[in-house]
Amino acid sequence: MLPITYLSTEEYQVLYSNKEGWQKNEERYSEFFLILKKYIEYFHTSPQIDFSSFSFPEITFNHELLGSASIFIKNSIFFGETIFENLTFNDKVHISGSNFLTKSYFQNITFHCDTVIMNNKFKNEVVLKELTFQDEAFFADNIYYDNLLLDSLFFSKESSFNDSLLNKRCKIKNIRGVEFMEWDDLYCINYEQCEWDDLDKYIMRKEPYEILLIELVHKIKQKFPEVIAKIKDELYQTSSGGSCFFWIEKFGYNTRDCIRKKEYTQAEKYLNFMDIALKTDDTNLKNIIEVGYVENILYDLTHIQQKEAWKYIPERTKKSYATIWSVPS
């Protein structure tokens, strides 16, 4: 916190106040920016500018506002449209634990150091356009409630969008440095919602069994759309990661839950579908299905529940299960 001699208590309250629905025609809107500029000018030559726990109205961050210090934004709320544009960040940028309630734009920016934009909630459309990352970039563990656009991005080192939750569509185009881009979680969970110009370049990095696994998850979601939301929620709440293996594992638990509730007709549909998948000639994929799915279909059920469920399990799956666990008797 700044020395009280520099910003008054009242000025602090303007920056930190949880004032919902900031509007341009409000008298304090202009006041907010005057105080914010005063705050930034004081800090712009220091190691960092900290915007944590602020309540932002509609705002544009541009070259006139920010200096060369590292930027930290944590647990803040952005009530209006938020734009970061025409910037060159020479130090770290960390944005985490914040809520963006309307549209958010990050455009025409060069990041020279680590960029971390994680654990945020974006309630509206998000656009990442014409961004250059000279160092590592992490966009993991975000929740996107609306559409996400990635357009004209350049990655020169490791980048990750893993463990994020996408509720609508994602469009990806003009990506350079795609070989540094980790996309497993968002890609696998929302396979049918992604449009990617260079999808083939991404797929080529995968092992053959990984491609088969991605396709299997996609087929399950097409065949049984009722499981998608439940598995998404579980993945995020348990922080177990969202790779296709964990998706298959959760599908196994979902089948187990149907058995526990004596919803045998539904469980049988899932079991029959996965029994056919077990017929694969790819040993790696077969192993994943056995470890991720088959091992869990009777997990943590009582002996009576297991014995009752056994009659609904197809023969191929029974054989796989019996090689791992004992047959209920």
Secondary structure, DSSP 8 states (H G I E B T S, - for coil): ---TTTS-HHHHHHHH---TT--TTSHHHHHHHHHHHHHHHHHTTSSEEE-TT-EE-SEEE-TTT--SSEEEEES-EE-S-EEEEEEEE-S-EEEES-EE-S-EEEEEEEE-S-EEEES-EE-S-EEEEEEEESS-EE-TT-EESS-EEEEEEEESS-EE-TT-EESS-EEEEEEE-GGGEE-HHHHHHTGGGEEETTHHHHHTTS-HHHHHHHHHHHHHHHH-GGGHHHHHHHHHHHT----HHHHHHHHHHHHHHHHHTT-HHHHHHHHHHHHHHTT-S-HHHHHHHHHHTGGGTTTT--HHHHHHHHTTS-HHHHHHHHHHS----
